[in-house]
């Protein structure tokens, strides 16, 4: 005997999954960090002229004010990371592609800050950027779930 689908079939079907469930816990933790960081970056950019000293740092770049060149770059990176985090948390279809771009940009900036900048400016010393490790795994995870995410 064949069962008729009910109005509540979507709740009874246990094979359906949320896109967010494709993300491991460590990425979910970083999502919240970058949601907060993106919001703070927006506040820093809006109220930057009222601030005398704000310590900003990301991927080996440091700035003391959001309106310096480095400060603007750091704030823009945090804003982008916040947008990506929003997309992943709220299960937007475009989010994995943006996350892949975010990981590639992060890896590129880390490599530039680690391998090129110290040789161009003697006042900046070589530093091994450990952010490369989670960025690599983030990139691989986003590449592996991209197709599944987009088809849900």
Residue, then its C-alpha position, 0 to 999 in steps of 0.5 A: x500500500x502506497x502512502x500519500x504525502x502529507x502537508x508535513x512531509x518536509x518535516x518527516x523527511x529525515x534526509x533533508x539537511x540544512x546547508x549550515x549542517x555541512x559546516x564543521x564546528x570550527x568553521x561555525x565558531x570562526x563565522x561568529x568571530x568574523x560576523x562580529x569583526x565585520x560589524x566592528x570594521x563597519x563601525x570603525x570605518x563610520x566613526x574612524x574620524x572620532x577615534x584617536x587610536x584603534x589597534x587593527x591586525x590581520x594576516x600580519x598587517x598592523x594599523x593604529x587607525x582605520x583611515x590609514x592605507x593599511x587600516x582601510x585594507x584591514x577593515x575591508x578584509x574584515x568587512x568581506x569576511x563578515x559578509x562571507x560569514x553572514x552568507x554561510x550562517x544564513x545559508x545563502x547560495x553564493x556563500x561557498x564561492x565567496x568563502x573560496x575567494x575569501x580563503x584564496x585572498x587570505x592565503x595570498x595576503x599571508x604569503x605576501x606578508x610572509x615572503x615578499x614584504x620582509x625583503x622589501x622593507x628591512x624594518x619588517x622582519x620575517x614571520x611565519x604566518x600560522x593562519x595559513x594552516x586553518x585557511x588551507x583547511x577552510x579552502x579545502x572544506x569549502x571546495x568540497x561542500x560547494x556542489x552539495x551546498x548549491x544543490x540543497 
